[in-house]
C-alpha cells in the first residue's frame, strides 16, 4: 500500500497515519509518501500542528510519534520524492536523516500498482 499524503489539514495527516498503522498491523507493506504541506511540516518538526481540541479528549497520540513507532515496530516507511522535497523548499540531503528514503514518482507508482494506492 502506498499512501500519497498531501492534504493541508491535520485531519488528512491523521487519516494517513491511522490508515498506515492499521494496514501495517494487518500485515500490509506500507509506504507513506509525503508531499506539499505534510512534507514541509515533517521536515520542520511541525507534523502535529493543527490538532483540534477534541483530539486530546479522544486520546489521540501525537501523529509524528505514532508514525515513528509504526516505522520501528511495523515496518512502515516514510519517503518523499526529491522533486517534492525541493518544491517544499527543503534540501534533499538534509531531509534524508528523517526519511526512510527519497524515491522517484515512477518508483512510487510501480509500488502502488502492485498493491493499493491511497491519496489523501
Backbone as JSON Lines, residues from 0, in Angstrom:
{"i":0,"aa":"X","n":[0.85,-1.17,0.0],"ca":[0.0,0.0,0.0],"c":[0.9,1.23,0.0]}
{"i":1,"aa":"X","n":[0.57,2.18,-0.86],"ca":[1.26,3.47,-0.87],"c":[0.23,4.54,-0.57]}
{"i":2,"aa":"X","n":[0.53,5.36,0.42],"ca":[-0.35,6.47,0.78],"c":[0.35,7.75,0.36]}
{"i":3,"aa":"X","n":[-0.24,8.46,-0.6],"ca":[0.27,9.77,-1.01],"c":[-0.39,10.79,-0.09]}
{"i":4,"aa":"X","n":[0.35,11.3,0.86],"ca":[-0.19,12.23,1.86],"c":[0.15,13.65,1.46]}
{"i":5,"aa":"X","n":[-0.88,14.4,1.06],"ca":[-0.66,15.75,0.53],"c":[-1.59,16.81,1.1]}
{"i":6,"aa":"X","n":[-2.65,16.4,1.77],"ca":[-3.64,17.36,2.27],"c":[-3.1,18.26,3.36]}
{"i":7,"aa":"X","n":[-3.56,19.51,3.38],"ca":[-3.04,20.5,4.32],"c":[-3.59,20.37,5.73]}
{"i":8,"aa":"X","n":[-4.77,19.85,5.89],"ca":[-5.42,19.83,7.2],"c":[-4.83,18.74,8.1]}
{"i":9,"aa":"X","n":[-4.88,18.99,9.41],"ca":[-4.46,17.98,10.38],"c":[-5.25,16.7,10.16]}
{"i":10,"aa":"X","n":[-6.53,16.81,9.82],"ca":[-7.37,15.64,9.61],"c":[-6.81,14.73,8.51]}
{"i":11,"aa":"X","n":[-6.24,15.3,7.47],"ca":[-5.63,14.49,6.4],"c":[-4.42,13.74,6.94]}
{"i":12,"aa":"X","n":[-3.59,14.42,7.74],"ca":[-2.43,13.75,8.33],"c":[-2.87,12.64,9.28]}
{"i":13,"aa":"X","n":[-3.89,12.91,10.07],"ca":[-4.43,11.91,10.98],"c":[-4.92,10.69,10.2]}
{"i":14,"aa":"X","n":[-5.69,10.94,9.15],"ca":[-6.23,9.83,8.37],"c":[-5.12,9.02,7.71]}
{"i":15,"aa":"X","n":[-4.12,9.7,7.18],"ca":[-3.0,9.0,6.56],"c":[-2.24,8.13,7.55]}
{"i":16,"aa":"X","n":[-1.97,8.67,8.72],"ca":[-1.23,7.93,9.76],"c":[-2.05,6.75,10.25]}
{"i":17,"aa":"X","n":[-3.33,6.96,10.52],"ca":[-4.14,5.86,11.05],"c":[-4.37,4.77,10.01]}
{"i":18,"aa":"X","n":[-4.52,5.14,8.74],"ca":[-4.63,4.12,7.69],"c":[-3.33,3.33,7.57]}
{"i":19,"aa":"X","n":[-2.21,4.03,7.66],"ca":[-0.9,3.37,7.55],"c":[-0.71,2.35,8.66]}
{"i":20,"aa":"X","n":[-0.97,2.75,9.9],"ca":[-0.72,1.82,11.0],"c":[-1.73,0.66,11.0]}
{"i":21,"aa":"X","n":[-2.95,0.95,10.6],"ca":[-3.95,-0.12,10.54],"c":[-3.57,-1.15,9.49]}
{"i":22,"aa":"X","n":[-3.23,-0.68,8.29],"ca":[-2.83,-1.61,7.22],"c":[-1.58,-2.39,7.61]}
{"i":23,"aa":"X","n":[-0.6,-1.72,8.2],"ca":[0.62,-2.4,8.61],"c":[0.35,-3.43,9.7]}
{"i":24,"aa":"X","n":[-0.55,-3.11,10.62],"ca":[-0.9,-4.05,11.68],"c":[-1.55,-5.32,11.13]}
{"i":25,"aa":"X","n":[-2.18,-5.2,9.96],"ca":[-2.79,-6.34,9.3],"c":[-1.84,-7.01,8.3]}
{"i":26,"aa":"X","n":[-0.57,-6.64,8.37],"ca":[0.44,-7.31,7.56],"c":[0.75,-6.7,6.21]}
{"i":27,"aa":"X","n":[0.14,-5.58,5.88],"ca":[0.43,-4.91,4.61],"c":[1.8,-4.22,4.67]}
{"i":28,"aa":"X","n":[2.51,-4.24,3.58],"ca":[3.71,-3.41,3.45],"c":[3.21,-2.01,3.12]}
{"i":29,"aa":"X","n":[3.58,-1.02,3.93],"ca":[3.02,0.33,3.79],"c":[4.14,1.34,3.59]}
{"i":30,"aa":"X","n":[3.96,2.2,2.6],"ca":[4.84,3.34,2.36],"c":[3.99,4.59,2.4]}
{"i":31,"aa":"X","n":[4.39,5.55,3.21],"ca":[3.72,6.86,3.26],"c":[4.62,7.82,2.52]}
{"i":32,"aa":"X","n":[4.12,8.36,1.4],"ca":[4.88,9.32,0.59],"c":[4.36,10.72,0.91]}
{"i":33,"aa":"X","n":[5.23,11.55,1.46],"ca":[4.84,12.9,1.87],"c":[5.03,13.89,0.73]}
{"i":34,"aa":"X","n":[4.05,14.76,0.56],"ca":[4.09,15.82,-0.44],"c":[3.58,17.12,0.19]}
{"i":35,"aa":"X","n":[3.99,18.24,-0.37],"ca":[3.5,19.58,-0.05],"c":[3.47,19.88,1.45]}
{"i":36,"aa":"X","n":[2.32,20.3,1.98],"ca":[2.26,20.73,3.38],"c":[2.69,19.65,4.38]}
{"i":37,"aa":"X","n":[2.22,18.42,4.26],"ca":[2.68,17.4,5.21],"c":[4.21,17.2,5.16]}
{"i":38,"aa":"X","n":[4.79,17.29,3.99],"ca":[6.24,17.16,3.86],"c":[6.96,18.32,4.54]}
{"i":39,"aa":"X","n":[6.48,19.53,4.32],"ca":[7.07,20.7,4.98],"c":[6.98,20.58,6.5]}
{"i":40,"aa":"X","n":[5.8,20.2,6.98],"ca":[5.6,20.06,8.42],"c":[6.5,18.96,9.0]}
{"i":41,"aa":"X","n":[6.64,17.85,8.29],"ca":[7.51,16.77,8.75],"c":[8.95,17.27,8.85]}
{"i":42,"aa":"X","n":[9.4,17.97,7.81],"ca":[10.78,18.47,7.77],"c":[11.05,19.49,8.87]}
{"i":43,"aa":"X","n":[10.04,20.25,9.22],"ca":[10.2,21.32,10.21],"c":[9.79,20.9,11.62]}
{"i":44,"aa":"X","n":[9.46,19.62,11.81],"ca":[9.06,19.14,13.13],"c":[7.71,19.67,13.58]}
{"i":45,"aa":"X","n":[6.82,19.97,12.63],"ca":[5.51,20.54,12.95],"c":[4.37,19.65,12.47]}
{"i":46,"aa":"X","n":[4.62,18.35,12.37],"ca":[3.65,17.42,11.8],"c":[2.36,17.35,12.6]}
{"i":47,"aa":"X","n":[2.44,17.65,13.89],"ca":[1.27,17.56,14.77],"c":[0.47,18.85,14.89]}
{"i":48,"aa":"X","n":[0.97,19.92,14.33],"ca":[0.27,21.2,14.46],"c":[-1.12,21.16,13.84]}
{"i":49,"aa":"X","n":[-2.03,21.86,14.48],"ca":[-3.38,22.0,13.94],"c":[-4.37,20.98,14.48]}
{"i":50,"aa":"X","n":[-3.94,20.17,15.44],"ca":[-4.85,19.18,16.01],"c":[-6.01,19.9,16.71]}
{"i":51,"aa":"X","n":[-7.22,19.43,16.51],"ca":[-8.35,20.06,17.19],"c":[-8.32,19.73,18.67]}
{"i":52,"aa":"X","n":[-8.99,20.55,19.46],"ca":[-9.06,20.32,20.89],"c":[-9.65,18.96,21.23]}
{"i":53,"aa":"X","n":[-10.49,18.46,20.36],"ca":[-11.12,17.16,20.62],"c":[-10.14,16.0,20.49]}
{"i":54,"aa":"X","n":[-8.99,16.23,19.86],"ca":[-8.0,15.15,19.7],"c":[-7.47,14.71,21.06]}
{"i":55,"aa":"X","n":[-7.19,15.65,21.92],"ca":[-6.7,15.3,23.26],"c":[-7.77,14.57,24.05]}
{"i":56,"aa":"X","n":[-9.0,15.05,23.96],"ca":[-10.1,14.41,24.67],"c":[-10.33,12.99,24.15]}
{"i":57,"aa":"X","n":[-10.08,12.76,22.87],"ca":[-10.25,11.43,22.27],"c":[-9.01,10.57,22.46]}
{"i":58,"aa":"X","n":[-8.01,11.11,23.16],"ca":[-6.75,10.41,23.46],"c":[-5.98,10.03,22.21]}
{"i":59,"aa":"X","n":[-5.98,10.94,21.23],"ca":[-5.2,10.74,20.01],"c":[-3.75,11.07,20.32]}
{"i":60,"aa":"X","n":[-2.88,10.1,20.11],"ca":[-1.45,10.29,20.36],"c":[-0.88,11.23,19.3]}
{"i":61,"aa":"X","n":[0.23,11.89,19.59],"ca":[0.86,12.75,18.59],"c":[1.15,11.96,17.3]}
{"i":62,"aa":"X","n":[0.83,12.55,16.17],"ca":[0.95,11.86,14.89],"c":[2.38,11.48,14.55]}
{"i":63,"aa":"X","n":[3.31,12.39,14.74],"ca":[4.71,12.1,14.41],"c":[5.23,10.95,15.27]}
{"i":64,"aa":"X","n":[4.89,10.96,16.53],"ca":[5.3,9.89,17.45],"c":[4.68,8.56,17.03]}
{"i":65,"aa":"X","n":[3.41,8.59,16.67],"ca":[2.71,7.38,16.22],"c":[3.34,6.83,14.95]}
{"i":66,"aa":"X","n":[3.65,7.71,14.02],"ca":[4.25,7.28,12.76],"c":[5.66,6.75,12.99]}
{"i":67,"aa":"X","n":[6.42,7.37,13.86],"ca":[7.76,6.86,14.18],"c":[7.68,5.47,14.82]}
{"i":68,"aa":"X","n":[6.72,5.27,15.69],"ca":[6.55,3.96,16.31],"c":[6.17,2.91,15.26]}
{"i":69,"aa":"X","n":[5.3,3.29,14.34],"ca":[4.9,2.37,13.26],"c":[6.09,2.05,12.35]}
{"i":70,"aa":"X","n":[6.98,3.0,12.19],"ca":[8.2,2.74,11.41],"c":[9.06,1.69,12.12]}
{"i":71,"aa":"X","n":[9.24,1.86,13.43],"ca":[10.07,0.94,14.21],"c":[9.43,-0.44,14.36]}
{"i":72,"aa":"X","n":[8.15,-0.46,14.71],"ca":[7.5,-1.7,15.12],"c":[6.79,-2.45,13.98]}
{"i":73,"aa":"X","n":[6.33,-1.72,12.97],"ca":[5.52,-2.35,11.92],"c":[6.14,-2.26,10.54]}
{"i":74,"aa":"X","n":[7.28,-1.6,10.43],"ca":[7.95,-1.51,9.14],"c":[7.36,-0.5,8.17]}
{"i":75,"aa":"X","n":[6.53,0.41,8.65],"ca":[6.0,1.47,7.79],"c":[7.18,2.33,7.33]}
{"i":76,"aa":"X","n":[7.19,2.66,6.06],"ca":[8.25,3.51,5.5],"c":[7.68,4.9,5.22]}
{"i":77,"aa":"X","n":[8.45,5.93,5.55],"ca":[8.08,7.31,5.24],"c":[9.11,7.83,4.25]}
{"i":78,"aa":"X","n":[8.62,8.2,3.07],"ca":[9.51,8.63,1.99],"c":[9.0,9.93,1.37]}
{"i":79,"aa":"X","n":[9.8,10.48,0.49],"ca":[9.39,11.65,-0.3],"c":[10.07,11.57,-1.65]}
{"i":80,"aa":"X","n":[9.47,12.2,-2.6],"ca":[10.03,12.35,-3.93],"c":[10.98,13.56,-3.88]}
{"i":81,"aa":"X","n":[12.16,13.43,-4.49],"ca":[13.14,14.52,-4.41],"c":[12.59,15.83,-4.98]}
{"i":82,"aa":"X","n":[11.8,15.75,-6.04],"ca":[11.2,16.96,-6.6],"c":[10.25,17.59,-5.59]}
{"i":83,"aa":"X","n":[9.46,16.76,-4.9],"ca":[8.53,17.28,-3.89],"c":[9.3,17.94,-2.75]}
{"i":84,"aa":"X","n":[10.44,17.37,-2.41],"ca":[11.27,17.95,-1.35],"c":[11.72,19.35,-1.76]}
{"i":85,"aa":"X","n":[12.16,19.48,-2.98],"ca":[12.62,20.79,-3.48],"c":[11.45,21.78,-3.57]}
{"i":86,"aa":"X","n":[10.27,21.31,-4.0],"ca":[9.09,22.17,-4.06],"c":[8.66,22.64,-2.67]}
{"i":87,"aa":"X","n":[8.96,21.83,-1.66],"ca":[8.63,22.2,-0.28],"c":[9.68,23.13,0.31]}
{"i":88,"aa":"X","n":[10.67,23.49,-0.51],"ca":[11.7,24.42,-0.04],"c":[12.72,23.77,0.87]}
{"i":89,"aa":"X","n":[12.87,22.46,0.77],"ca":[13.78,21.73,1.64],"c":[14.98,21.21,0.85]}
{"i":90,"aa":"X","n":[16.05,20.92,1.55],"ca":[17.25,20.36,0.95],"c":[17.17,18.83,1.06]}
{"i":91,"aa":"X","n":[17.17,18.11,-0.06],"ca":[17.07,16.65,-0.01],"c":[18.13,16.01,0.88]}
{"i":92,"aa":"X","n":[19.35,16.48,0.82],"ca":[20.42,15.9,1.63],"c":[20.14,16.07,3.13]}
{"i":93,"aa":"X","n":[19.63,17.21,3.51],"ca":[19.34,17.48,4.92],"c":[18.14,16.67,5.41]}
{"i":94,"aa":"X","n":[17.21,16.37,4.51],"ca":[15.98,15.68,4.9],"c":[16.15,14.16,4.96]}
{"i":95,"aa":"X","n":[17.19,13.64,4.33],"ca":[17.41,12.18,4.3],"c":[17.38,11.54,5.68]}
{"i":96,"aa":"X","n":[17.92,12.22,6.68],"ca":[18.01,11.64,8.02],"c":[16.63,11.38,8.64]}
{"i":97,"aa":"X","n":[15.62,12.15,8.28],"ca":[14.3,11.98,8.89],"c":[13.35,11.14,8.04]}
{"i":98,"aa":"X","n":[13.83,10.68,6.89],"ca":[13.01,9.85,6.0],"c":[13.63,8.46,5.86]}
{"i":99,"aa":"X","n":[12.84,7.53,5.37],"ca":[13.34,6.2,5.08],"c":[13.86,6.11,3.65]}
{"i":100,"aa":"X","n":[13.71,7.19,2.9],"ca":[14.25,7.21,1.55],"c":[13.67,8.34,0.72]}
{"i":101,"aa":"X","n":[14.42,8.67,-0.3],"ca":[13.94,9.56,-1.36],"c":[13.66,8.66,-2.55]}
{"i":102,"aa":"X","n":[12.43,8.67,-3.02],"ca":[12.04,7.79,-4.11],"c":[11.42,8.61,-5.22]}
{"i":103,"aa":"X","n":[11.68,8.18,-6.43],"ca":[11.11,8.89,-7.58],"c":[9.62,8.56,-7.69]}
{"i":104,"aa":"X","n":[8.9,9.43,-8.36],"ca":[7.48,9.19,-8.56],"c":[7.24,7.89,-9.33]}
{"i":105,"aa":"X","n":[8.05,7.58,-10.37],"ca":[7.86,6.27,-11.03],"c":[8.06,5.08,-10.08]}
{"i":106,"aa":"X","n":[9.01,5.17,-9.16],"ca":[9.2,4.09,-8.17],"c":[7.96,3.93,-7.31]}
{"i":107,"aa":"X","n":[7.43,5.06,-6.84],"ca":[6.23,5.02,-6.01],"c":[5.05,4.47,-6.79]}
{"i":108,"aa":"X","n":[4.93,4.87,-8.04],"ca":[3.82,4.41,-8.86],"c":[3.89,2.91,-9.09]}
{"i":109,"aa":"X","n":[5.11,2.39,-9.36],"ca":[5.28,0.95,-9.55],"c":[4.87,0.19,-8.28]}
{"i":110,"aa":"X","n":[5.29,0.68,-7.14],"ca":[4.94,0.03,-5.88],"c":[3.42,0.06,-5.68]}
{"i":111,"aa":"X","n":[2.82,1.21,-5.96],"ca":[1.37,1.33,-5.78],"c":[0.61,0.44,-6.74]}
{"i":112,"aa":"X","n":[1.09,0.31,-7.96],"ca":[0.37,-0.5,-8.95],"c":[0.42,-1.99,-8.61]}
{"i":113,"aa":"X","n":[1.37,-2.38,-7.78],"ca":[1.47,-3.77,-7.34],"c":[0.59,-4.03,-6.1]}
{"i":114,"aa":"X","n":[-0.01,-2.99,-5.57],"ca":[-0.84,-3.15,-4.36],"c":[-1.99,-2.21,-4.36]}
{"i":115,"aa":"X","n":[-1.96,-1.26,-3.43],"ca":[-3.03,-0.28,-3.29],"c":[-2.45,1.11,-3.27]}
{"i":116,"aa":"X","n":[-3.21,2.06,-3.76],"ca":[-2.82,3.46,-3.73],"c":[-3.93,4.25,-3.06]}
{"i":117,"aa":"X","n":[-3.55,5.05,-2.08],"ca":[-4.5,5.91,-1.39],"c":[-3.94,7.33,-1.47]}
{"i":118,"aa":"X","n":[-4.76,8.26,-1.92],"ca":[-4.35,9.67,-2.0],"c":[-5.17,10.45,-0.99]}
{"i":119,"aa":"X","n":[-4.47,11.12,-0.07],"ca":[-5.16,11.89,0.97],"c":[-4.63,13.31,0.94]}
